[in-house]
Amino acid sequence: MKCTLVGCPGEYEQRYIVYVVRHKDEVIVLDHVPAEVCSVCGDVLLSPETVQQIERLLRALPQPVRTAPVYEFA
């Protein structure tokens, strides 16, 4: 599918991304999230099913697989 951003000639490709969200004052990182990513500008589209799965994960907040340090930009 052609990129939806005006003037971008790119095409969306199926990829897996790292999705970062702030939830209840915590930074949550989700790895291997399926997405459509523009080959030129990098615009990201998530399917409704993927968004629903992310929302379910955020409600349940299972035990993290890994942890990572978070640094403040000062």
mmCIF file of the N, C-alpha and C atoms, coordinates in Angstrom:
data_MODEL
# 
_entry.id   MODEL 
# 
loop_
_atom_site.group_PDB 
_atom_site.id 
_atom_site.type_symbol 
_atom_site.label_atom_id 
_atom_site.label_alt_id 
_atom_site.label_comp_id 
_atom_site.label_asym_id 
_atom_site.label_entity_id 
_atom_site.label_seq_id 
_atom_site.pdbx_PDB_ins_code 
_atom_site.Cartn_x 
_atom_site.Cartn_y 
_atom_site.Cartn_z 
_atom_site.occupancy 
_atom_site.B_iso_or_equiv 
_atom_site.pdbx_formal_charge 
_atom_site.auth_seq_id 
_atom_site.auth_comp_id 
_atom_site.auth_asym_id 
_atom_site.auth_atom_id 
_atom_site.pdbx_PDB_model_num 
ATOM 1   N N  . MET A 1 1  ? 0.851  -1.177  0.000  1.00 0.00 ? 1  MET A N  1 
ATOM 2   C CA . MET A 1 1  ? 0.000  0.000   0.000  1.00 0.00 ? 1  MET A CA 1 
ATOM 3   C C  . MET A 1 1  ? 0.895  1.239   0.000  1.00 0.00 ? 1  MET A C  1 
ATOM 4   N N  . LYS A 1 2  ? 0.481  2.246   -0.766 1.00 0.00 ? 2  LYS A N  1 
ATOM 5   C CA . LYS A 1 2  ? 1.232  3.486   -0.858 1.00 0.00 ? 2  LYS A CA 1 
ATOM 6   C C  . LYS A 1 2  ? 1.137  4.258   0.461  1.00 0.00 ? 2  LYS A C  1 
ATOM 7   N N  . CYS A 1 3  ? 2.216  4.945   0.802  1.00 0.00 ? 3  CYS A N  1 
ATOM 8   C CA . CYS A 1 3  ? 2.258  5.754   2.020  1.00 0.00 ? 3  CYS A CA 1 
ATOM 9   C C  . CYS A 1 3  ? 1.153  6.801   1.992  1.00 0.00 ? 3  CYS A C  1 
ATOM 10  N N  . THR A 1 4  ? 0.530  7.020   3.150  1.00 0.00 ? 4  THR A N  1 
ATOM 11  C CA . THR A 1 4  ? -0.586 7.959   3.239  1.00 0.00 ? 4  THR A CA 1 
ATOM 12  C C  . THR A 1 4  ? -0.147 9.402   3.498  1.00 0.00 ? 4  THR A C  1 
ATOM 13  N N  . LEU A 1 5  ? 1.145  9.627   3.745  1.00 0.00 ? 5  LEU A N  1 
ATOM 14  C CA . LEU A 1 5  ? 1.618  10.992  3.981  1.00 0.00 ? 5  LEU A CA 1 
ATOM 15  C C  . LEU A 1 5  ? 1.794  11.724  2.649  1.00 0.00 ? 5  LEU A C  1 
ATOM 16  N N  . VAL A 1 6  ? 1.291  12.939  2.594  1.00 0.00 ? 6  VAL A N  1 
ATOM 17  C CA . VAL A 1 6  ? 1.320  13.727  1.366  1.00 0.00 ? 6  VAL A CA 1 
ATOM 18  C C  . VAL A 1 6  ? 2.749  13.916  0.872  1.00 0.00 ? 6  VAL A C  1 
ATOM 19  N N  . GLY A 1 7  ? 2.970  13.600  -0.393 1.00 0.00 ? 7  GLY A N  1 
ATOM 20  C CA . GLY A 1 7  ? 4.267  13.802  -1.014 1.00 0.00 ? 7  GLY A CA 1 
ATOM 21  C C  . GLY A 1 7  ? 5.259  12.669  -0.841 1.00 0.00 ? 7  GLY A C  1 
ATOM 22  N N  . CYS A 1 8  ? 4.946  11.682  -0.012 1.00 0.00 ? 8  CYS A N  1 
ATOM 23  C CA . CYS A 1 8  ? 5.883  10.567  0.188  1.00 0.00 ? 8  CYS A CA 1 
ATOM 24  C C  . CYS A 1 8  ? 5.616  9.494   -0.872 1.00 0.00 ? 8  CYS A C  1 
ATOM 25  N N  . PRO A 1 9  ? 6.649  9.086   -1.606 1.00 0.00 ? 9  PRO A N  1 
ATOM 26  C CA . PRO A 1 9  ? 6.463  8.080   -2.654 1.00 0.00 ? 9  PRO A CA 1 
ATOM 27  C C  . PRO A 1 9  ? 6.594  6.637   -2.145 1.00 0.00 ? 9  PRO A C  1 
ATOM 28  N N  . GLY A 1 10 ? 6.774  6.470   -0.855 1.00 0.00 ? 10 GLY A N  1 
ATOM 29  C CA . GLY A 1 10 ? 7.055  5.143   -0.304 1.00 0.00 ? 10 GLY A CA 1 
ATOM 30  C C  . GLY A 1 10 ? 5.864  4.202   -0.280 1.00 0.00 ? 10 GLY A C  1 
ATOM 31  N N  . GLU A 1 11 ? 6.171  2.951   0.014  1.00 0.00 ? 11 GLU A N  1 
ATOM 32  C CA . GLU A 1 11 ? 5.171  1.896   0.166  1.00 0.00 ? 11 GLU A CA 1 
ATOM 33  C C  . GLU A 1 11 ? 5.303  1.309   1.565  1.00 0.00 ? 11 GLU A C  1 
ATOM 34  N N  . TYR A 1 12 ? 4.169  0.930   2.147  1.00 0.00 ? 12 TYR A N  1 
ATOM 35  C CA . TYR A 1 12 ? 4.197  0.284   3.458  1.00 0.00 ? 12 TYR A CA 1 
ATOM 36  C C  . TYR A 1 12 ? 4.646  -1.165  3.309  1.00 0.00 ? 12 TYR A C  1 
ATOM 37  N N  . GLU A 1 13 ? 5.488  -1.587  4.257  1.00 0.00 ? 13 GLU A N  1 
ATOM 38  C CA . GLU A 1 13 ? 5.991  -2.958  4.303  1.00 0.00 ? 13 GLU A CA 1 
ATOM 39  C C  . GLU A 1 13 ? 5.711  -3.525  5.685  1.00 0.00 ? 13 GLU A C  1 
ATOM 40  N N  . GLN A 1 14 ? 5.406  -4.820  5.741  1.00 0.00 ? 14 GLN A N  1 
ATOM 41  C CA . GLN A 1 14 ? 5.190  -5.487  7.023  1.00 0.00 ? 14 GLN A CA 1 
ATOM 42  C C  . GLN A 1 14 ? 6.528  -5.624  7.740  1.00 0.00 ? 14 GLN A C  1 
ATOM 43  N N  . ARG A 1 15 ? 6.594  -5.123  8.964  1.00 0.00 ? 15 ARG A N  1 
ATOM 44  C CA . ARG A 1 15 ? 7.804  -5.231  9.787  1.00 0.00 ? 15 ARG A CA 1 
ATOM 45  C C  . ARG A 1 15 ? 7.386  -5.426  11.240 1.00 0.00 ? 15 ARG A C  1 
ATOM 46  N N  . TYR A 1 16 ? 8.384  -5.668  12.078 1.00 0.00 ? 16 TYR A N  1 
ATOM 47  C CA . TYR A 1 16 ? 8.174  -5.728  13.517 1.00 0.00 ? 16 TYR A CA 1 
ATOM 48  C C  . TYR A 1 16 ? 8.930  -4.569  14.134 1.00 0.00 ? 16 TYR A C  1 
ATOM 49  N N  . ILE A 1 17 ? 8.274  -3.841  15.024 1.00 0.00 ? 17 ILE A N  1 
ATOM 50  C CA . ILE A 1 17 ? 8.858  -2.640  15.600 1.00 0.00 ? 17 ILE A CA 1 
ATOM 51  C C  . ILE A 1 17 ? 8.941  -2.760  17.118 1.00 0.00 ? 17 ILE A C  1 
ATOM 52  N N  . VAL A 1 18 ? 9.663  -1.814  17.706 1.00 0.00 ? 18 VAL A N  1 
ATOM 53  C CA . VAL A 1 18 ? 9.668  -1.627  19.158 1.00 0.00 ? 18 VAL A CA 1 
ATOM 54  C C  . VAL A 1 18 ? 8.693  -0.484  19.419 1.00 0.00 ? 18 VAL A C  1 
ATOM 55  N N  . TYR A 1 19 ? 7.698  -0.739  20.257 1.00 0.00 ? 19 TYR A N  1 
ATOM 56  C CA . TYR A 1 19 ? 6.661  0.242   20.560 1.00 0.00 ? 19 TYR A CA 1 
ATOM 57  C C  . TYR A 1 19 ? 6.849  0.703   22.003 1.00 0.00 ? 19 TYR A C  1 
ATOM 58  N N  . VAL A 1 20 ? 6.974  2.016   22.203 1.00 0.00 ? 20 VAL A N  1 
ATOM 59  C CA . VAL A 1 20 ? 7.208  2.578   23.531 1.00 0.00 ? 20 VAL A CA 1 
ATOM 60  C C  . VAL A 1 20 ? 6.019  3.456   23.905 1.00 0.00 ? 20 VAL A C  1 
ATOM 61  N N  . VAL A 1 21 ? 5.513  3.248   25.134 1.00 0.00 ? 21 VAL A N  1 
ATOM 62  C CA . VAL A 1 21 ? 4.365  4.026   25.599 1.00 0.00 ? 21 VAL A CA 1 
ATOM 63  C C  . VAL A 1 21 ? 4.527  4.319   27.091 1.00 0.00 ? 21 VAL A C  1 
ATOM 64  N N  . ARG A 1 22 ? 4.069  5.496   27.510 1.00 0.00 ? 22 ARG A N  1 
ATOM 65  C CA . ARG A 1 22 ? 4.037  5.805   28.942 1.00 0.00 ? 22 ARG A CA 1 
ATOM 66  C C  . ARG A 1 22 ? 2.652  5.413   29.432 1.00 0.00 ? 22 ARG A C  1 
ATOM 67  N N  . HIS A 1 23 ? 2.623  4.568   30.471 1.00 0.00 ? 23 HIS A N  1 
ATOM 68  C CA . HIS A 1 23 ? 1.360  4.054   31.005 1.00 0.00 ? 23 HIS A CA 1 
ATOM 69  C C  . HIS A 1 23 ? 1.429  4.082   32.524 1.00 0.00 ? 23 HIS A C  1 
ATOM 70  N N  . LYS A 1 24 ? 0.483  4.815   33.145 1.00 0.00 ? 24 LYS A N  1 
ATOM 71  C CA . LYS A 1 24 ? 0.453  4.937   34.604 1.00 0.00 ? 24 LYS A CA 1 
ATOM 72  C C  . LYS A 1 24 ? 1.815  5.347   35.164 1.00 0.00 ? 24 LYS A C  1 
ATOM 73  N N  . ASP A 1 25 ? 2.418  6.344   34.544 1.00 0.00 ? 25 ASP A N  1 
ATOM 74  C CA . ASP A 1 25 ? 3.702  6.912   34.950 1.00 0.00 ? 25 ASP A CA 1 
ATOM 75  C C  . ASP A 1 25 ? 4.867  5.936   34.841 1.00 0.00 ? 25 ASP A C  1 
ATOM 76  N N  . GLU A 1 26 ? 4.722  4.889   34.046 1.00 0.00 ? 26 GLU A N  1 
ATOM 77  C CA . GLU A 1 26 ? 5.824  3.967   33.756 1.00 0.00 ? 26 GLU A CA 1 
ATOM 78  C C  . GLU A 1 26 ? 6.056  3.937   32.258 1.00 0.00 ? 26 GLU A C  1 
ATOM 79  N N  . VAL A 1 27 ? 7.301  3.729   31.874 1.00 0.00 ? 27 VAL A N  1 
ATOM 80  C CA . VAL A 1 27 ? 7.636  3.576   30.465 1.00 0.00 ? 27 VAL A CA 1 
ATOM 81  C C  . VAL A 1 27 ? 7.569  2.082   30.147 1.00 0.00 ? 27 VAL A C  1 
ATOM 82  N N  . ILE A 1 28 ? 6.721  1.735   29.196 1.00 0.00 ? 28 ILE A N  1 
ATOM 83  C CA . ILE A 1 28 ? 6.532  0.340   28.794 1.00 0.00 ? 28 ILE A CA 1 
ATOM 84  C C  . ILE A 1 28 ? 7.093  0.181   27.391 1.00 0.00 ? 28 ILE A C  1 
ATOM 85  N N  . VAL A 1 29 ? 7.932  -0.821  27.189 1.00 0.00 ? 29 VAL A N  1 
ATOM 86  C CA . VAL A 1 29 ? 8.518  -1.110  25.878 1.00 0.00 ? 29 VAL A CA 1 
ATOM 87  C C  . VAL A 1 29 ? 8.005  -2.464  25.419 1.00 0.00 ? 29 VAL A C  1 
ATOM 88  N N  . LEU A 1 30 ? 7.376  -2.483  24.260 1.00 0.00 ? 30 LEU A N  1 
ATOM 89  C CA . LEU A 1 30 ? 6.887  -3.728  23.668 1.00 0.00 ? 30 LEU A CA 1 
ATOM 90  C C  . LEU A 1 30 ? 7.726  -4.023  22.431 1.00 0.00 ? 30 LEU A C  1 
ATOM 91  N N  . ASP A 1 31 ? 8.325  -5.187  22.402 1.00 0.00 ? 31 ASP A N  1 
ATOM 92  C CA . ASP A 1 31 ? 9.184  -5.584  21.285 1.00 0.00 ? 31 ASP A CA 1 
ATOM 93  C C  . ASP A 1 31 ? 8.419  -6.512  20.350 1.00 0.00 ? 31 ASP A C  1 
ATOM 94  N N  . HIS A 1 32 ? 8.825  -6.546  19.105 1.00 0.00 ? 32 HIS A N  1 
ATOM 95  C CA . HIS A 1 32 ? 8.257  -7.434  18.077 1.00 0.00 ? 32 HIS A CA 1 
ATOM 96  C C  . HIS A 1 32 ? 6.777  -7.152  17.805 1.00 0.00 ? 32 HIS A C  1 
ATOM 97  N N  . VAL A 1 33 ? 6.402  -5.874  17.759 1.00 0.00 ? 33 VAL A N  1 
ATOM 98  C CA . VAL A 1 33 ? 5.019  -5.488  17.466 1.00 0.00 ? 33 VAL A CA 1 
ATOM 99  C C  . VAL A 1 33 ? 4.850  -5.429  15.938 1.00 0.00 ? 33 VAL A C  1 
ATOM 100 N N  . PRO A 1 34 ? 3.873  -6.164  15.388 1.00 0.00 ? 34 PRO A N  1 
ATOM 101 C CA . PRO A 1 34 ? 3.675  -6.121  13.934 1.00 0.00 ? 34 PRO A CA 1 
ATOM 102 C C  . PRO A 1 34 ? 3.125  -4.763  13.515 1.00 0.00 ? 34 PRO A C  1 
ATOM 103 N N  . ALA A 1 35 ? 3.688  -4.229  12.417 1.00 0.00 ? 35 ALA A N  1 
ATOM 104 C CA . ALA A 1 35 ? 3.274  -2.913  11.929 1.00 0.00 ? 35 ALA A CA 1 
ATOM 105 C C  . ALA A 1 35 ? 3.534  -2.821  10.438 1.00 0.00 ? 35 ALA A C  1 
ATOM 106 N N  . GLU A 1 36 ? 2.878  -1.859  9.825  1.00 0.00 ? 36 GLU A N  1 
ATOM 107 C CA . GLU A 1 36 ? 3.173  -1.486  8.447  1.00 0.00 ? 36 GLU A CA 1 
ATOM 108 C C  . GLU A 1 36 ? 4.052  -0.239  8.531  1.00 0.00 ? 36 GLU A C  1 
ATOM 109 N N  . VAL A 1 37 ? 5.245  -0.293  7.915  1.00 0.00 ? 37 VAL A N  1 
ATOM 110 C CA . VAL A 1 37 ? 6.201  0.809   8.012  1.00 0.00 ? 37 VAL A CA 1 
ATOM 111 C C  . VAL A 1 37 ? 6.553  1.276   6.602  1.00 0.00 ? 37 VAL A C  1 
ATOM 112 N N  . CYS A 1 38 ? 6.487  2.598   6.383  1.00 0.00 ? 38 CYS A N  1 
ATOM 113 C CA . CYS A 1 38 ? 6.826  3.154   5.068  1.00 0.00 ? 38 CYS A CA 1 
ATOM 114 C C  . CYS A 1 38 ? 8.316  2.977   4.801  1.00 0.00 ? 38 CYS A C  1 
ATOM 115 N N  . SER A 1 39 ? 8.628  2.511   3.602  1.00 0.00 ? 39 SER A N  1 
ATOM 116 C CA . SER A 1 39 ? 10.015 2.248   3.211  1.00 0.00 ? 39 SER A CA 1 
ATOM 117 C C  . SER A 1 39 ? 10.822 3.531   3.003  1.00 0.00 ? 39 SER A C  1 
ATOM 118 N N  . VAL A 1 40 ? 10.163 4.670   2.869  1.00 0.00 ? 40 VAL A N  1 
ATOM 119 C CA . VAL A 1 40 ? 10.868 5.924   2.624  1.00 0.00 ? 40 VAL A CA 1 
ATOM 120 C C  . VAL A 1 40 ? 10.902 6.811   3.869  1.00 0.00 ? 40 VAL A C  1 
ATOM 121 N N  . CYS A 1 41 ? 9.722  7.133   4.417  1.00 0.00 ? 41 CYS A N  1 
ATOM 122 C CA . CYS A 1 41 ? 9.678  8.106   5.520  1.00 0.00 ? 41 CYS A CA 1 
ATOM 123 C C  . CYS A 1 41 ? 9.592  7.466   6.906  1.00 0.00 ? 41 CYS A C  1 
ATOM 124 N N  . GLY A 1 42 ? 9.305  6.172   6.965  1.00 0.00 ? 42 GLY A N  1 
ATOM 125 C CA . GLY A 1 42 ? 9.251  5.495   8.252  1.00 0.00 ? 42 GLY A CA 1 
ATOM 126 C C  . GLY A 1 42 ? 7.927  5.623   8.992  1.00 0.00 ? 42 GLY A C  1 
ATOM 127 N N  . ASP A 1 43 ? 6.901  6.201   8.344  1.00 0.00 ? 43 ASP A N  1 
ATOM 128 C CA . ASP A 1 43 ? 5.589  6.294   8.970  1.00 0.00 ? 43 ASP A CA 1 
ATOM 129 C C  . ASP A 1 43 ? 5.121  4.895   9.377  1.00 0.00 ? 43 ASP A C  1 
ATOM 130 N N  . VAL A 1 44 ? 4.455  4.808   10.529 1.00 0.00 ? 44 VAL A N  1 
ATOM 131 C CA . VAL A 1 44 ? 4.048  3.504   11.077 1.00 0.00 ? 44 VAL A CA 1 
ATOM 132 C C  . VAL A 1 44 ? 2.530  3.439   11.185 1.00 0.00 ? 44 VAL A C  1 
ATOM 133 N N  . LEU A 1 45 ? 1.967  2.336   10.722 1.00 0.00 ? 45 LEU A N  1 
ATOM 134 C CA . LEU A 1 45 ? 0.546  2.058   10.874 1.00 0.00 ? 45 LEU A CA 1 
ATOM 135 C C  . LEU A 1 45 ? 0.389  0.774   11.675 1.00 0.00 ? 45 LEU A C  1 
ATOM 136 N N  . LEU A 1 46 ? -0.498 0.810   12.680 1.00 0.00 ? 46 LEU A N  1 
ATOM 137 C CA . LEU A 1 46 ? -0.819 -0.383  13.457 1.00 0.00 ? 46 LEU A CA 1 
ATOM 138 C C  . LEU A 1 46 ? -2.238 -0.800  13.117 1.00 0.00 ? 46 LEU A C  1 
ATOM 139 N N  . SER A 1 47 ? -2.466 -2.091  12.965 1.00 0.00 ? 47 SER A N  1 
ATOM 140 C CA . SER A 1 47 ? -3.806 -2.585  12.676 1.00 0.00 ? 47 SER A CA 1 
ATOM 141 C C  . SER A 1 47 ? -4.683 -2.440  13.920 1.00 0.00 ? 47 SER A C  1 
ATOM 142 N N  . PRO A 1 48 ? -5.991 -2.394  13.751 1.00 0.00 ? 48 PRO A N  1 
ATOM 143 C CA . PRO A 1 48 ? -6.884 -2.341  14.916 1.00 0.00 ? 48 PRO A CA 1 
ATOM 144 C C  . PRO A 1 48 ? -6.665 -3.522  15.860 1.00 0.00 ? 48 PRO A C  1 
ATOM 145 N N  . GLU A 1 49 ? -6.388 -4.699  15.319 1.00 0.00 ? 49 GLU A N  1 
ATOM 146 C CA . GLU A 1 49 ? -6.146 -5.883  16.149 1.00 0.00 ? 49 GLU A CA 1 
ATOM 147 C C  . GLU A 1 49 ? -4.885 -5.710  17.000 1.00 0.00 ? 49 GLU A C  1 
ATOM 148 N N  . THR A 1 50 ? -3.847 -5.125  16.412 1.00 0.00 ? 50 THR A N  1 
ATOM 149 C CA . THR A 1 50 ? -2.608 -4.891  17.154 1.00 0.00 ? 50 THR A CA 1 
ATOM 150 C C  . THR A 1 50 ? -2.834 -3.879  18.269 1.00 0.00 ? 50 THR A C  1 
ATOM 151 N N  . VAL A 1 51 ? -3.578 -2.820  17.979 1.00 0.00 ? 51 VAL A N  1 
ATOM 152 C CA . VAL A 1 51 ? -3.882 -1.807  19.000 1.00 0.00 ? 51 VAL A CA 1 
ATOM 153 C C  . VAL A 1 51 ? -4.681 -2.439  20.139 1.00 0.00 ? 51 VAL A C  1 
ATOM 154 N N  . GLN A 1 52 ? -5.642 -3.285  19.810 1.00 0.00 ? 52 GLN A N  1 
ATOM 155 C CA . GLN A 1 52 ? -6.434 -3.959  20.843 1.00 0.00 ? 52 GLN A CA 1 
ATOM 156 C C  . GLN A 1 52 ? -5.564 -4.864  21.702 1.00 0.00 ? 52 GLN A C  1 
ATOM 157 N N  . GLN A 1 53 ? -4.613 -5.570  21.077 1.00 0.00 ? 53 GLN A N  1 
ATOM 158 C CA . GLN A 1 53 ? -3.704 -6.435  21.836 1.00 0.00 ? 53 GLN A CA 1 
ATOM 159 C C  . GLN A 1 53 ? -2.808 -5.609  22.755 1.00 0.00 ? 53 GLN A C  1 
ATOM 160 N N  . ILE A 1 54 ? -2.330 -4.462  22.288 1.00 0.00 ? 54 ILE A N  1 
ATOM 161 C CA . ILE A 1 54 ? -1.516 -3.573  23.125 1.00 0.00 ? 54 ILE A CA 1 
ATOM 162 C C  . ILE A 1 54 ? -2.346 -3.095  24.316 1.00 0.00 ? 54 ILE A C  1 
ATOM 163 N N  . GLU A 1 55 ? -3.596 -2.708  24.069 1.00 0.00 ? 55 GLU A N  1 
ATOM 164 C CA . GLU A 1 55 ? -4.467 -2.263  25.161 1.00 0.00 ? 55 GLU A CA 1 
ATOM 165 C C  . GLU A 1 55 ? -4.695 -3.375  26.182 1.00 0.00 ? 55 GLU A C  1 
ATOM 166 N N  . ARG A 1 56 ? -4.871 -4.624  25.717 1.00 0.00 ? 56 ARG A N  1 
ATOM 167 C CA . ARG A 1 56 ? -5.035 -5.759  26.640 1.00 0.00 ? 56 ARG A CA 1 
ATOM 168 C C  . ARG A 1 56 ? -3.780 -5.962  27.483 1.00 0.00 ? 56 ARG A C  1 
ATOM 169 N N  . LEU A 1 57 ? -2.615 -5.877  26.842 1.00 0.00 ? 57 LEU A N  1 
ATOM 170 C CA . LEU A 1 57 ? -1.357 -6.031  27.582 1.00 0.00 ? 57 LEU A CA 1 
ATOM 171 C C  . LEU A 1 57 ? -1.201 -4.947  28.640 1.00 0.00 ? 57 LEU A C  1 
ATOM 172 N N  . LEU A 1 58 ? -1.564 -3.714  28.299 1.00 0.00 ? 58 LEU A N  1 
ATOM 173 C CA . LEU A 1 58 ? -1.427 -2.614  29.252 1.00 0.00 ? 58 LEU A CA 1 
ATOM 174 C C  . LEU A 1 58 ? -2.395 -2.755  30.418 1.00 0.00 ? 58 LEU A C  1 
ATOM 175 N N  . ARG A 1 59 ? -3.564 -3.327  30.186 1.00 0.00 ? 59 ARG A N  1 
ATOM 176 C CA . ARG A 1 59 ? -4.512 -3.556  31.287 1.00 0.00 ? 59 ARG A CA 1 
ATOM 177 C C  . ARG A 1 59 ? -3.995 -4.651  32.216 1.00 0.00 ? 59 ARG A C  1 
ATOM 178 N N  . ALA A 1 60 ? -3.402 -5.705  31.654 1.00 0.00 ? 60 ALA A N  1 
ATOM 179 C CA . ALA A 1 60 ? -2.954 -6.856  32.449 1.00 0.00 ? 60 ALA A CA 1 
ATOM 180 C C  . ALA A 1 60 ? -1.559 -6.655  33.032 1.00 0.00 ? 60 ALA A C  1 
ATOM 181 N N  . LEU A 1 61 ? -0.697 -5.928  32.310 1.00 0.00 ? 61 LEU A N  1 
ATOM 182 C CA . LEU A 1 61 ? 0.704  -5.726  32.681 1.00 0.00 ? 61 LEU A CA 1 
ATOM 183 C C  . LEU A 1 61 ? 1.351  -7.006  33.220 1.00 0.00 ? 61 LEU A C  1 
ATOM 184 N N  . PRO A 1 62 ? 1.566  -7.971  32.330 1.00 0.00 ? 62 PRO A N  1 
ATOM 185 C CA . PRO A 1 62 ? 2.237  -9.193  32.753 1.00 0.00 ? 62 PRO A CA 1 
ATOM 186 C C  . PRO A 1 62 ? 3.673  -8.903  33.190 1.00 0.00 ? 62 PRO A C  1 
ATOM 187 N N  . GLN A 1 63 ? 4.293  -9.866  33.839 1.00 0.00 ? 63 GLN A N  1 
ATOM 188 C CA . GLN A 1 63 ? 5.695  -9.729  34.266 1.00 0.00 ? 63 GLN A CA 1 
ATOM 189 C C  . GLN A 1 63 ? 6.570  -9.461  33.043 1.00 0.00 ? 63 GLN A C  1 
ATOM 190 N N  . PRO A 1 64 ? 7.436  -8.433  33.097 1.00 0.00 ? 64 PRO A N  1 
ATOM 191 C CA . PRO A 1 64 ? 8.287  -8.142  31.933 1.00 0.00 ? 64 PRO A CA 1 
ATOM 192 C C  . PRO A 1 64 ? 9.276  -9.267  31.660 1.00 0.00 ? 64 PRO A C  1 
ATOM 193 N N  . VAL A 1 65 ? 9.590  -9.433  30.370 1.00 0.00 ? 65 VAL A N  1 
ATOM 194 C CA . VAL A 1 65 ? 10.575 -10.422 29.951 1.00 0.00 ? 65 VAL A CA 1 
ATOM 195 C C  . VAL A 1 65 ? 11.981 -9.946  30.300 1.00 0.00 ? 65 VAL A C  1 
ATOM 196 N N  . ARG A 1 66 ? 12.207 -8.633  30.128 1.00 0.00 ? 66 ARG A N  1 
ATOM 197 C CA . ARG A 1 66 ? 13.493 -8.002  30.443 1.00 0.00 ? 66 ARG A CA 1 
ATOM 198 C C  . ARG A 1 66 ? 13.208 -6.636  31.033 1.00 0.00 ? 66 ARG A C  1 
ATOM 199 N N  . THR A 1 67 ? 14.207 -6.046  31.646 1.00 0.00 ? 67 THR A N  1 
ATOM 200 C CA . THR A 1 67 ? 14.099 -4.666  32.109 1.00 0.00 ? 67 THR A CA 1 
ATOM 201 C C  . THR A 1 67 ? 15.261 -3.863  31.513 1.00 0.00 ? 67 THR A C  1 
ATOM 202 N N  . ALA A 1 68 ? 15.076 -2.550  31.457 1.00 0.00 ? 68 ALA A N  1 
ATOM 203 C CA . ALA A 1 68 ? 16.114 -1.694  30.879 1.00 0.00 ? 68 ALA A CA 1 
ATOM 204 C C  . ALA A 1 68 ? 16.184 -0.402  31.688 1.00 0.00 ? 68 ALA A C  1 
ATOM 205 N N  . PRO A 1 69 ? 17.374 0.201   31.775 1.00 0.00 ? 69 PRO A N  1 
ATOM 206 C CA . PRO A 1 69 ? 17.470 1.484   32.464 1.00 0.00 ? 69 PRO A CA 1 
ATOM 207 C C  . PRO A 1 69 ? 16.773 2.577   31.670 1.00 0.00 ? 69 PRO A C  1 
ATOM 208 N N  . VAL A 1 70 ? 16.216 3.536   32.394 1.00 0.00 ? 70 VAL A N  1 
ATOM 209 C CA . VAL A 1 70 ? 15.580 4.699   31.762 1.00 0.00 ? 70 VAL A CA 1 
ATOM 210 C C  . VAL A 1 70 ? 16.303 5.930   32.275 1.00 0.00 ? 70 VAL A C  1 
ATOM 211 N N  . TYR A 1 71 ? 16.728 6.771   31.336 1.00 0.00 ? 71 TYR A N  1 
ATOM 212 C CA . TYR A 1 71 ? 17.469 7.973   31.685 1.00 0.00 ? 71 TYR A CA 1 
ATOM 213 C C  . TYR A 1 71 ? 16.627 9.196   31.404 1.00 0.00 ? 71 TYR A C  1 
ATOM 214 N N  . GLU A 1 72 ? 16.749 10.223  32.251 1.00 0.00 ? 72 GLU A N  1 
ATOM 215 C CA . GLU A 1 72 ? 16.049 11.481  32.054 1.00 0.00 ? 72 GLU A CA 1 
ATOM 216 C C  . GLU A 1 72 ? 16.923 12.429  31.240 1.00 0.00 ? 72 GLU A C  1 
ATOM 217 N N  . PHE A 1 73 ? 16.296 13.108  30.297 1.00 0.00 ? 73 PHE A N  1 
ATOM 218 C CA . PHE A 1 73 ? 16.980 14.141  29.538 1.00 0.00 ? 73 PHE A CA 1 
ATOM 219 C C  . PHE A 1 73 ? 16.946 15.404  30.376 1.00 0.00 ? 73 PHE A C  1 
ATOM 220 N N  . ALA A 1 74 ? 18.102 15.885  30.771 1.00 0.00 ? 74 ALA A N  1 
ATOM 221 C CA . ALA A 1 74 ? 18.134 17.050  31.669 1.00 0.00 ? 74 ALA A CA 1 
ATOM 222 C C  . ALA A 1 74 ? 18.754 18.234  30.974 1.00 0.00 ? 74 ALA A C  1 
# 
